[in-house]
Amino acid sequence: MNLHTRRSRGVAARIAVLLAAAVAVAPAVRAADVAAGTIITNTASAQYTLGATTEIQTATAAFTVDQLVNVTVTWQNSTDVSVLAGSVQQTLLFQLTNTGNGPDSYTLSASVQPPGGSAFSPAACQIYYDTAGTGVFASGDQLYTPGSNDPALAQNASKAMLIVCNVPSTAVDLSLGEMQLLATSKTVSGTPGTVSAGGGTGGVNAIAGLTGGKSDADGLYQVHLVNFAYSKHASVTDPSGGSSAMSGSVITYTLTVTPSGSGTGNAVTVTDPVPAHTSFVAGSLLLNGAAVTPTVGDYNLTTPGAVTVKLGNLAGSAAAQVVKFQVQID
């Protein structure tokens, strides 16, 4: 072996070491952000001269990005969904997001969860696509049927899903009903790191990510009821200042409406017919001690022959409302 040959082989060996080192220290890639099936290549080159000749050698490393399977389910309602005992088709809103790096599809399931404390079990629950985009159950929303129309999502894509349930008529005020939406990847699921060889998009390996290829979130209903207790009292004042019921005597009626509970009753209205053989005393209609305006209360306008008082929306925590009016015996 001549000197020229030994020197050439020595240079080539050193270049091979440099090329290997260049590949080894190449920056790491975040596979979760790169689409599955992407081919990543890295080519290093080295140049040297032998006499008057310039030589260039290259070395290339290439690999295909595997599919990392992750999914996230989140509950979208800002607070517990207020419901009434006995109400039907009450909605919890969820978002399903493909947080992996390739297209995926999912099986979904809804289950009742025990929230603790005073609780009820939502009934007749079904999963719907929020087709109408309203965030609540509406006509046109598509019923989800496992195995038939499982949601399919591209990388980073999301779908709004609804759990729609009935509330038992026995549910008590402030009781909670909790539902869980579970999504499981149809590509691979299990302990993080579980591999499905060739199971990913385009035949790459599919690997269960940190979510294990599944995710769940819980949503809450809360019952808010309001009740009203009504009482009525009558007192009589006769023309001589006594309490005998006779012609000319004045009857003062006092109606008390007392709300209770955590809910709100809307458009609460009190109606009281003026008895036969009596006449309404003009200007006697009071609400909580104050004369009412025509928009709040009247006699014989809203309801013929009766006193009508509109109390508006009353929360269960509101104070008792007192309506008074007088009639005179004919």
C-alpha positions, 0 to 999 in steps of 0.5 A, spaced: 500 500 500 502 506 497 502 513 501 497 516 497 492 510 498 493 510 506 492 517 506 486 517 502 483 511 507 485 515 513 481 521 511 475 517 509 475 514 516 475 521 519 469 524 514 465 518 516 466 519 523 464 527 522 458 525 518 455 520 524 456 525 529 452 531 525 446 526 524 447 524 532 446 532 534 441 534 529 435 538 532 430 533 535 423 534 532 416 534 536 413 529 532 406 531 535 406 537 531 408 534 524 403 530 521 404 522 521 407 519 515 411 525 514 418 523 511 424 527 515 431 527 512 437 530 514 443 530 509 450 532 512 456 533 507 464 534 508 469 537 503 476 535 502 482 536 497 487 531 495 492 535 491 488 539 486 482 534 486 476 537 491 472 531 494 465 531 497 462 526 501 455 526 503 451 521 508 443 522 509 439 519 515 431 519 514 425 516 518 418 517 517 414 520 523 409 515 526 402 517 528 402 519 535 394 518 538 392 523 543 384 526 544 381 531 549 374 532 551 372 538 555 366 540 558 364 547 555 358 550 559 361 555 563 357 553 570 352 547 572 346 547 567 340 549 571 334 544 570 327 543 573 325 537 576 321 533 570 324 537 564 326 533 558 332 533 553 336 538 557 343 539 554 350 538 556 355 541 551 362 538 550 368 539 545 372 533 542 378 535 539 384 531 536 390 533 539 394 527 535 398 528 529 394 524 524 387 523 522 383 519 527 376 517 529 373 515 536 367 511 539 363 515 544 359 513 550 355 517 556 355 514 563 352 517 569 357 519 575 355 520 582 357 527 584 356 526 591 351 530 596 344 531 594 344 527 587 339 525 581 340 520 576 339 523 569 335 518 565 334 516 557 341 520 555 343 520 548 349 523 545 348 528 539 352 532 534 351 539 535 349 540 528 345 546 529 351 549 532 346 552 538 350 549 544 343 546 546 339 540 543 335 543 537 331 540 531 336 537 526 342 535 531 344 528 529 343 522 533 350 519 535 350 511 533 356 508 536 359 504 530 355 507 525 357 515 525 363 515 529 366 522 529 372 522 524 377 528 525 383 531 522 389 533 526 387 539 531 380 539 528 374 539 533 367 537 534 361 540 538 357 534 542 351 534 546 349 529 552 341 530 552 338 527 558 331 527 562 331 530 569 326 525 574 320 528 577 323 526 583 329 531 583 329 535 589 332 543 589 339 544 588 340 536 587 346 535 582 346 530 576 353 528 573 354 525 566 361 523 563 363 523 555 368 518 554 372 518 547 376 512 545 381 512 539 379 507 534 386 507 532 390 505 538 388 506 545 391 503 552 397 505 556 401 511 553 406 508 549 402 502 546 404 501 539 399 499 533 404 496 528 402 499 521 396 501 524 397 509 523 395 513 517 398 511 511 401 504 514 406 508 519 406 505 526 400 508 531 403 510 538 398 511 544 400 518 547 400 521 554 392 521 553 392 513 552 388 514 546 382 516 550 379 522 554 373 524 558 370 530 561 364 530 566 358 535 566 353 537 571 346 539 571 343 542 577 336 542 579 333 549 581 326 549 583 321 555 586 315 554 590 310 559 592 305 559 598 299 563 597 295 565 603 288 570 603 285 574 609 279 578 609 277 583 614 270 587 615 269 594 617 261 596 617 259 603 617 258 604 624 266 602 625 264 595 627 266 588 623 259 586 621 258 584 614 252 588 611 250 593 606 255 598 605 260 594 609 267 594 606 271 588 606 279 588 605 282 582 602 290 581 603 293 576 599 300 574 601 305 570 596 311 567 599 316 564 594 322 559 596 327 555 593 333 556 589 330 558 582 326 563 579 318 563 577 317 568 571 311 572 570 308 571 576 301 574 576 295 574 581 288 574 579 282 575 584 275 575 582 271 581 586 265 577 589 258 577 587 254 582 590 260 587 592 263 593 588 271 594 587 273 600 591 277 605 586 284 606 588 284 601 594 289 596 590 296 596 593 302 592 592 307 592 598 303 598 601 304 602 595 299 604 589 299 600 583 300 603 576 296 600 570 302 596 567 302 593 574 295 592 577 288 593 575 281 592 576 276 589 570 282 591 565 286 585 564 281 580 567 274 582 567 271 582 573 277 581 577 283 584 580 290 582 576 297 584 579 303 582 575 309 581 580 314 579 575 319 574 575 320 572 583 326 568 585 325 563 591 329 568 595 325 574 594 321 577 600 313 576 600 309 580 596 303 583 599 297 585 595 291 588 598 284 591 595 277 593 598 270 591 596 264 594 598 258 590 600 252 592 595 
